[in-house]
Amino acid sequence: MVHTAFDLGHMLGVSVGGLILALMFQYYSGNPGAIPSPENPPAFVSSMNASYAVAIGIGLISLFSSLLRGGTRIQAASGRAPGSAH
């Protein structure tokens, strides 16, 4: 289960990062059909900076939500069915 969640998060992270990079490149290049490439250095650098800024923002939001959880640990299940005798 942990590996599945990790893989899913990794795939979504790469996909969202690529989408943000592509959208920002189109915005900064002024060409709606542009594909990110270093052939237009100002637009490419600006789109990379914007992508990093969005990633930092997402990371800070997740850090803040994790800090709101507090310091209590989650107890593992005992392996017994609810209501069963000890």
Backbone as XML, in Angstrom:
<?xml version="1.0"?>
<chain id="A" units="angstrom">
  <residue number="1" name="MET">
    <atom name="N" x="0.830" y="-1.185" z="0.000"/>
    <atom name="CA" x="0.000" y="0.000" z="0.000"/>
    <atom name="C" x="0.879" y="1.255" z="0.000"/>
  </residue>
  <residue number="2" name="VAL">
    <atom name="N" x="1.942" y="1.218" z="0.778"/>
    <atom name="CA" x="2.835" y="2.371" z="0.846"/>
    <atom name="C" x="3.509" y="2.609" z="-0.506"/>
  </residue>
  <residue number="3" name="HIS">
    <atom name="N" x="3.955" y="1.538" z="-1.155"/>
    <atom name="CA" x="4.603" y="1.676" z="-2.456"/>
    <atom name="C" x="3.621" y="2.181" z="-3.513"/>
  </residue>
  <residue number="4" name="THR">
    <atom name="N" x="2.396" y="1.737" z="-3.445"/>
    <atom name="CA" x="1.389" y="2.202" z="-4.387"/>
    <atom name="C" x="1.135" y="3.693" z="-4.208"/>
  </residue>
  <residue number="5" name="ALA">
    <atom name="N" x="1.014" y="4.136" z="-2.955"/>
    <atom name="CA" x="0.806" y="5.561" z="-2.690"/>
    <atom name="C" x="2.014" y="6.376" z="-3.133"/>
  </residue>
  <residue number="6" name="PHE">
    <atom name="N" x="3.223" y="5.864" z="-2.895"/>
    <atom name="CA" x="4.438" y="6.554" z="-3.323"/>
    <atom name="C" x="4.489" y="6.686" z="-4.843"/>
  </residue>
  <residue number="7" name="ASP">
    <atom name="N" x="4.218" y="5.590" z="-5.535"/>
    <atom name="CA" x="4.246" y="5.614" z="-6.998"/>
    <atom name="C" x="3.191" y="6.555" z="-7.566"/>
  </residue>
  <residue number="8" name="LEU">
    <atom name="N" x="2.009" y="6.527" z="-6.988"/>
    <atom name="CA" x="0.941" y="7.416" z="-7.441"/>
    <atom name="C" x="1.330" y="8.875" z="-7.224"/>
  </residue>
  <residue number="9" name="GLY">
    <atom name="N" x="1.886" y="9.177" z="-6.062"/>
    <atom name="CA" x="2.329" y="10.540" z="-5.788"/>
    <atom name="C" x="3.439" y="10.979" z="-6.715"/>
  </residue>
  <residue number="10" name="HIS">
    <atom name="N" x="4.347" y="10.065" z="-7.010"/>
    <atom name="CA" x="5.445" y="10.393" z="-7.918"/>
    <atom name="C" x="4.919" y="10.674" z="-9.319"/>
  </residue>
  <residue number="11" name="MET">
    <atom name="N" x="4.042" y="9.832" z="-9.820"/>
    <atom name="CA" x="3.486" y="10.034" z="-11.159"/>
    <atom name="C" x="2.696" y="11.340" z="-11.238"/>
  </residue>
  <residue number="12" name="LEU">
    <atom name="N" x="1.890" y="11.613" z="-10.216"/>
    <atom name="CA" x="1.110" y="12.850" z="-10.226"/>
    <atom name="C" x="2.015" y="14.072" z="-10.128"/>
  </residue>
  <residue number="13" name="GLY">
    <atom name="N" x="3.073" y="13.975" z="-9.326"/>
    <atom name="CA" x="3.996" y="15.101" z="-9.184"/>
    <atom name="C" x="4.700" y="15.429" z="-10.485"/>
  </residue>
  <residue number="14" name="VAL">
    <atom name="N" x="5.182" y="14.418" z="-11.169"/>
    <atom name="CA" x="5.864" y="14.647" z="-12.447"/>
    <atom name="C" x="4.872" y="15.189" z="-13.475"/>
  </residue>
  <residue number="15" name="SER">
    <atom name="N" x="3.675" y="14.645" z="-13.495"/>
    <atom name="CA" x="2.670" y="15.098" z="-14.462"/>
    <atom name="C" x="2.247" y="16.544" z="-14.207"/>
  </residue>
  <residue number="16" name="VAL">
    <atom name="N" x="1.986" y="16.870" z="-12.963"/>
    <atom name="CA" x="1.569" y="18.242" z="-12.628"/>
    <atom name="C" x="2.720" y="19.214" z="-12.883"/>
  </residue>
  <residue number="17" name="GLY">
    <atom name="N" x="3.954" y="18.814" z="-12.553"/>
    <atom name="CA" x="5.106" y="19.672" z="-12.822"/>
    <atom name="C" x="5.274" y="19.945" z="-14.303"/>
  </residue>
  <residue number="18" name="GLY">
    <atom name="N" x="5.121" y="18.913" z="-15.119"/>
    <atom name="CA" x="5.209" y="19.095" z="-16.573"/>
    <atom name="C" x="4.101" y="19.968" z="-17.114"/>
  </residue>
  <residue number="19" name="LEU">
    <atom name="N" x="2.907" y="19.806" z="-16.571"/>
    <atom name="CA" x="1.779" y="20.632" z="-17.004"/>
    <atom name="C" x="2.006" y="22.095" z="-16.660"/>
  </residue>
  <residue number="20" name="ILE">
    <atom name="N" x="2.469" y="22.349" z="-15.438"/>
    <atom name="CA" x="2.731" y="23.727" z="-15.024"/>
    <atom name="C" x="3.829" y="24.340" z="-15.889"/>
  </residue>
  <residue number="21" name="LEU">
    <atom name="N" x="4.893" y="23.576" z="-16.145"/>
    <atom name="CA" x="5.983" y="24.073" z="-16.995"/>
    <atom name="C" x="5.474" y="24.412" z="-18.391"/>
  </residue>
  <residue number="22" name="ALA">
    <atom name="N" x="4.663" y="23.532" z="-18.976"/>
    <atom name="CA" x="4.140" y="23.769" z="-20.322"/>
    <atom name="C" x="3.227" y="24.993" z="-20.362"/>
  </residue>
  <residue number="23" name="LEU">
    <atom name="N" x="2.349" y="25.115" z="-19.371"/>
    <atom name="CA" x="1.435" y="26.262" z="-19.352"/>
    <atom name="C" x="2.185" y="27.574" z="-19.143"/>
  </residue>
  <residue number="24" name="MET">
    <atom name="N" x="3.168" y="27.577" z="-18.257"/>
    <atom name="CA" x="3.946" y="28.782" z="-18.016"/>
    <atom name="C" x="4.802" y="29.144" z="-19.230"/>
  </residue>
  <residue number="25" name="PHE">
    <atom name="N" x="5.327" y="28.144" z="-19.926"/>
    <atom name="CA" x="6.113" y="28.422" z="-21.129"/>
    <atom name="C" x="5.234" y="29.055" z="-22.204"/>
  </residue>
  <residue number="26" name="GLN">
    <atom name="N" x="4.042" y="28.545" z="-22.355"/>
    <atom name="CA" x="3.127" y="29.130" z="-23.334"/>
    <atom name="C" x="2.780" y="30.565" z="-22.957"/>
  </residue>
  <residue number="27" name="TYR">
    <atom name="N" x="2.613" y="30.802" z="-21.658"/>
    <atom name="CA" x="2.289" y="32.156" z="-21.194"/>
    <atom name="C" x="3.449" y="33.114" z="-21.448"/>
  </residue>
  <residue number="28" name="TYR">
    <atom name="N" x="4.656" y="32.729" z="-21.034"/>
    <atom name="CA" x="5.809" y="33.622" z="-21.160"/>
    <atom name="C" x="6.300" y="33.775" z="-22.598"/>
  </residue>
  <residue number="29" name="SER">
    <atom name="N" x="6.096" y="32.768" z="-23.424"/>
    <atom name="CA" x="6.535" y="32.891" z="-24.819"/>
    <atom name="C" x="5.507" y="33.652" z="-25.665"/>
  </residue>
  <residue number="30" name="GLY">
    <atom name="N" x="4.273" y="33.714" z="-25.191"/>
    <atom name="CA" x="3.219" y="34.390" z="-25.941"/>
    <atom name="C" x="2.655" y="33.550" z="-27.068"/>
  </residue>
  <residue number="31" name="ASN">
    <atom name="N" x="3.055" y="32.287" z="-27.125"/>
    <atom name="CA" x="2.597" y="31.376" z="-28.170"/>
    <atom name="C" x="1.776" y="30.269" z="-27.519"/>
  </residue>
  <residue number="32" name="PRO">
    <atom name="N" x="0.461" y="30.218" z="-27.754"/>
    <atom name="CA" x="-0.372" y="29.219" z="-27.095"/>
    <atom name="C" x="-0.020" y="27.777" z="-27.427"/>
  </residue>
  <residue number="33" name="GLY">
    <atom name="N" x="0.652" y="27.522" z="-28.530"/>
    <atom name="CA" x="0.986" y="26.152" z="-28.898"/>
    <atom name="C" x="2.449" y="25.803" z="-28.661"/>
  </residue>
  <residue number="34" name="ALA">
    <atom name="N" x="3.167" y="26.663" z="-27.949"/>
    <atom name="CA" x="4.601" y="26.461" z="-27.757"/>
    <atom name="C" x="4.875" y="25.259" z="-26.851"/>
  </residue>
  <residue number="35" name="ILE">
    <atom name="N" x="5.937" y="24.544" z="-27.176"/>
    <atom name="CA" x="6.403" y="23.408" z="-26.372"/>
    <atom name="C" x="7.662" y="23.856" z="-25.634"/>
  </residue>
  <residue number="36" name="PRO">
    <atom name="N" x="7.773" y="23.599" z="-24.332"/>
    <atom name="CA" x="8.958" y="24.046" z="-23.583"/>
    <atom name="C" x="10.257" y="23.555" z="-24.205"/>
  </residue>
  <residue number="37" name="SER">
    <atom name="N" x="11.149" y="24.495" z="-24.484"/>
    <atom name="CA" x="12.468" y="24.166" z="-25.021"/>
    <atom name="C" x="13.408" y="25.324" z="-24.718"/>
  </residue>
  <residue number="38" name="PRO">
    <atom name="N" x="14.691" y="25.046" z="-24.644"/>
    <atom name="CA" x="15.654" y="26.127" z="-24.374"/>
    <atom name="C" x="15.941" y="27.017" z="-25.585"/>
  </residue>
  <residue number="39" name="GLU">
    <atom name="N" x="15.197" y="26.848" z="-26.665"/>
    <atom name="CA" x="15.384" y="27.697" z="-27.844"/>
    <atom name="C" x="14.942" y="29.139" z="-27.582"/>
  </residue>
  <residue number="40" name="ASN">
    <atom name="N" x="14.069" y="29.329" z="-26.591"/>
    <atom name="CA" x="13.630" y="30.658" z="-26.172"/>
    <atom name="C" x="14.054" y="30.815" z="-24.705"/>
  </residue>
  <residue number="41" name="PRO">
    <atom name="N" x="15.328" y="31.171" z="-24.456"/>
    <atom name="CA" x="15.845" y="31.169" z="-23.084"/>
    <atom name="C" x="15.076" y="32.021" z="-22.083"/>
  </residue>
  <residue number="42" name="PRO">
    <atom name="N" x="14.666" y="33.252" z="-22.403"/>
    <atom name="CA" x="13.935" y="34.031" z="-21.391"/>
    <atom name="C" x="12.619" y="33.370" z="-20.966"/>
  </residue>
  <residue number="43" name="ALA">
    <atom name="N" x="11.871" y="32.861" z="-21.922"/>
    <atom name="CA" x="10.602" y="32.206" z="-21.594"/>
    <atom name="C" x="10.837" y="30.914" z="-20.836"/>
  </residue>
  <residue number="44" name="PHE">
    <atom name="N" x="11.879" y="30.167" z="-21.211"/>
    <atom name="CA" x="12.166" y="28.896" z="-20.546"/>
    <atom name="C" x="12.579" y="29.119" z="-19.094"/>
  </residue>
  <residue number="45" name="VAL">
    <atom name="N" x="13.463" y="30.081" z="-18.864"/>
    <atom name="CA" x="13.913" y="30.367" z="-17.495"/>
    <atom name="C" x="12.751" y="30.894" z="-16.654"/>
  </residue>
  <residue number="46" name="SER">
    <atom name="N" x="11.949" y="31.767" z="-17.217"/>
    <atom name="CA" x="10.797" y="32.297" z="-16.478"/>
    <atom name="C" x="9.797" y="31.198" z="-16.140"/>
  </residue>
  <residue number="47" name="SER">
    <atom name="N" x="9.561" y="30.282" z="-17.070"/>
    <atom name="CA" x="8.610" y="29.194" z="-16.810"/>
    <atom name="C" x="9.175" y="28.215" z="-15.778"/>
  </residue>
  <residue number="48" name="MET">
    <atom name="N" x="10.502" y="27.974" z="-15.791"/>
    <atom name="CA" x="11.105" y="27.120" z="-14.760"/>
    <atom name="C" x="10.996" y="27.778" z="-13.387"/>
  </residue>
  <residue number="49" name="ASN">
    <atom name="N" x="11.267" y="29.080" z="-13.319"/>
    <atom name="CA" x="11.142" y="29.791" z="-12.046"/>
    <atom name="C" x="9.711" y="29.747" z="-11.517"/>
  </residue>
  <residue number="50" name="ALA">
    <atom name="N" x="8.745" y="29.911" z="-12.392"/>
    <atom name="CA" x="7.343" y="29.857" z="-11.981"/>
    <atom name="C" x="6.976" y="28.451" z="-11.517"/>
  </residue>
  <residue number="51" name="SER">
    <atom name="N" x="7.487" y="27.429" z="-12.197"/>
    <atom name="CA" x="7.209" y="26.042" z="-11.800"/>
    <atom name="C" x="7.786" y="25.751" z="-10.423"/>
  </residue>
  <residue number="52" name="TYR">
    <atom name="N" x="9.014" y="26.239" z="-10.182"/>
    <atom name="CA" x="9.624" y="26.040" z="-8.863"/>
    <atom name="C" x="8.847" y="26.780" z="-7.778"/>
  </residue>
  <residue number="53" name="ALA">
    <atom name="N" x="8.372" y="27.971" z="-8.092"/>
    <atom name="CA" x="7.593" y="28.737" z="-7.113"/>
    <atom name="C" x="6.296" y="28.003" z="-6.754"/>
  </residue>
  <residue number="54" name="VAL">
    <atom name="N" x="5.637" y="27.432" z="-7.747"/>
    <atom name="CA" x="4.411" y="26.671" z="-7.484"/>
    <atom name="C" x="4.731" y="25.433" z="-6.635"/>
  </residue>
  <residue number="55" name="ALA">
    <atom name="N" x="5.841" y="24.745" z="-6.941"/>
    <atom name="CA" x="6.230" y="23.563" z="-6.168"/>
    <atom name="C" x="6.548" y="23.925" z="-4.722"/>
  </residue>
  <residue number="56" name="ILE">
    <atom name="N" x="7.221" y="25.056" z="-4.519"/>
    <atom name="CA" x="7.504" y="25.502" z="-3.152"/>
    <atom name="C" x="6.206" y="25.816" z="-2.421"/>
  </residue>
  <residue number="57" name="GLY">
    <atom name="N" x="5.270" y="26.459" z="-3.111"/>
    <atom name="CA" x="3.972" y="26.760" z="-2.494"/>
    <atom name="C" x="3.219" y="25.505" z="-2.089"/>
  </residue>
  <residue number="58" name="ILE">
    <atom name="N" x="3.222" y="24.503" z="-2.951"/>
    <atom name="CA" x="2.549" y="23.238" z="-2.623"/>
    <atom name="C" x="3.241" y="22.567" z="-1.444"/>
  </residue>
  <residue number="59" name="GLY">
    <atom name="N" x="4.568" y="22.613" z="-1.420"/>
    <atom name="CA" x="5.317" y="22.031" z="-0.307"/>
    <atom name="C" x="5.029" y="22.736" z="1.009"/>
  </residue>
  <residue number="60" name="LEU">
    <atom name="N" x="4.937" y="24.073" z="0.977"/>
    <atom name="CA" x="4.634" y="24.816" z="2.204"/>
    <atom name="C" x="3.217" y="24.539" z="2.697"/>
  </residue>
  <residue number="61" name="ILE">
    <atom name="N" x="2.286" y="24.389" z="1.781"/>
    <atom name="CA" x="0.911" y="24.058" z="2.183"/>
    <atom name="C" x="0.879" y="22.684" z="2.859"/>
  </residue>
  <residue number="62" name="SER">
    <atom name="N" x="1.590" y="21.714" z="2.281"/>
    <atom name="CA" x="1.596" y="20.379" z="2.888"/>
    <atom name="C" x="2.334" y="20.395" z="4.222"/>
  </residue>
  <residue number="63" name="LEU">
    <atom name="N" x="3.408" y="21.178" z="4.349"/>
    <atom name="CA" x="4.122" y="21.293" z="5.619"/>
    <atom name="C" x="3.221" y="21.901" z="6.679"/>
  </residue>
  <residue number="64" name="PHE">
    <atom name="N" x="2.511" y="22.955" z="6.319"/>
    <atom name="CA" x="1.606" y="23.609" z="7.263"/>
    <atom name="C" x="0.491" y="22.670" z="7.708"/>
  </residue>
  <residue number="65" name="SER">
    <atom name="N" x="-0.086" y="21.927" z="6.765"/>
    <atom name="CA" x="-1.166" y="21.002" z="7.143"/>
    <atom name="C" x="-0.631" y="19.867" z="8.009"/>
  </residue>
  <residue number="66" name="SER">
    <atom name="N" x="0.606" y="19.462" z="7.795"/>
    <atom name="CA" x="1.204" y="18.429" z="8.631"/>
    <atom name="C" x="1.465" y="18.958" z="10.037"/>
  </residue>
  <residue number="67" name="LEU">
    <atom name="N" x="1.895" y="20.211" z="10.147"/>
    <atom name="CA" x="2.124" y="20.796" z="11.465"/>
    <atom name="C" x="0.818" y="20.979" z="12.239"/>
  </residue>
  <residue number="68" name="LEU">
    <atom name="N" x="-0.279" y="21.194" z="11.544"/>
    <atom name="CA" x="-1.575" y="21.334" z="12.204"/>
    <atom name="C" x="-2.033" y="20.031" z="12.852"/>
  </residue>
  <residue number="69" name="ARG">
    <atom name="N" x="-1.507" y="18.906" z="12.350"/>
    <atom name="CA" x="-1.885" y="17.602" z="12.891"/>
    <atom name="C" x="-1.457" y="17.461" z="14.339"/>
  </residue>
  <residue number="70" name="GLY">
    <atom name="N" x="-0.371" y="18.088" z="14.717"/>
    <atom name="CA" x="0.131" y="18.006" z="16.084"/>
    <atom name="C" x="1.170" y="16.910" z="16.224"/>
  </residue>
  <residue number="71" name="GLY">
    <atom name="N" x="1.599" y="16.674" z="17.455"/>
    <atom name="CA" x="2.672" y="15.727" z="17.700"/>
    <atom name="C" x="2.211" y="14.340" z="18.110"/>
  </residue>
  <residue number="72" name="THR">
    <atom name="N" x="0.928" y="14.085" z="18.085"/>
    <atom name="CA" x="0.447" y="12.763" z="18.506"/>
    <atom name="C" x="0.700" y="11.740" z="17.420"/>
  </residue>
  <residue number="73" name="ARG">
    <atom name="N" x="1.048" y="10.545" z="17.854"/>
    <atom name="CA" x="1.291" y="9.465" z="16.902"/>
    <atom name="C" x="0.004" y="8.688" z="16.659"/>
  </residue>
  <residue number="74" name="ILE">
    <atom name="N" x="-0.107" y="8.142" z="15.470"/>
    <atom name="CA" x="-1.259" y="7.314" z="15.130"/>
    <atom name="C" x="-0.956" y="5.900" z="15.597"/>
  </residue>
  <residue number="75" name="GLN">
    <atom name="N" x="-1.888" y="5.306" z="16.318"/>
    <atom name="CA" x="-1.708" y="3.956" z="16.834"/>
    <atom name="C" x="-1.989" y="2.934" z="15.746"/>
  </residue>
  <residue number="76" name="ALA">
    <atom name="N" x="-1.139" y="1.925" z="15.671"/>
    <atom name="CA" x="-1.342" y="0.854" z="14.704"/>
    <atom name="C" x="-2.470" y="-0.055" z="15.158"/>
  </residue>
  <residue number="77" name="ALA">
    <atom name="N" x="-3.107" y="-0.692" z="14.194"/>
    <atom name="CA" x="-4.187" y="-1.618" z="14.516"/>
    <atom name="C" x="-3.618" y="-2.840" z="15.224"/>
  </residue>
  <residue number="78" name="SER">
    <atom name="N" x="-4.401" y="-3.431" z="16.109"/>
    <atom name="CA" x="-3.931" y="-4.581" z="16.862"/>
    <atom name="C" x="-4.030" y="-5.870" z="16.074"/>
  </residue>
  <residue number="79" name="GLY">
    <atom name="N" x="-4.737" y="-5.895" z="14.981"/>
    <atom name="CA" x="-4.882" y="-7.106" z="14.180"/>
    <atom name="C" x="-6.108" y="-7.915" z="14.552"/>
  </residue>
  <residue number="80" name="ARG">
    <atom name="N" x="-6.808" y="-7.497" z="15.569"/>
    <atom name="CA" x="-8.034" y="-8.188" z="15.980"/>
    <atom name="C" x="-9.237" y="-7.490" z="15.366"/>
  </residue>
  <residue number="81" name="ALA">
    <atom name="N" x="-10.255" y="-8.252" z="15.137"/>
    <atom name="CA" x="-11.491" y="-7.677" z="14.606"/>
    <atom name="C" x="-12.177" y="-6.889" z="15.704"/>
  </residue>
  <residue number="82" name="PRO">
    <atom name="N" x="-12.844" y="-5.791" z="15.349"/>
    <atom name="CA" x="-13.562" y="-4.992" z="16.366"/>
    <atom name="C" x="-14.599" y="-5.853" z="17.079"/>
  </residue>
  <residue number="83" name="GLY">
    <atom name="N" x="-14.613" y="-5.730" z="18.394"/>
    <atom name="CA" x="-15.586" y="-6.464" z="19.198"/>
    <atom name="C" x="-15.183" y="-7.894" z="19.532"/>
  </residue>
  <residue number="84" name="SER">
    <atom name="N" x="-14.020" y="-8.352" z="19.093"/>
    <atom name="CA" x="-13.612" y="-9.728" z="19.401"/>
    <atom name="C" x="-13.052" y="-9.808" z="20.804"/>
  </residue>
  <residue number="85" name="ALA">
    <atom name="N" x="-13.086" y="-10.997" z="21.368"/>
    <atom name="CA" x="-12.616" y="-11.210" z="22.738"/>
    <atom name="C" x="-11.093" y="-11.162" z="22.755"/>
  </residue>
  <residue number="86" name="HIS">
    <atom name="N" x="-10.547" y="-10.778" z="23.889"/>
    <atom name="CA" x="-9.089" y="-10.673" z="24.057"/>
    <atom name="C" x="-8.550" y="-12.030" z="24.181"/>
  </residue>
</chain>
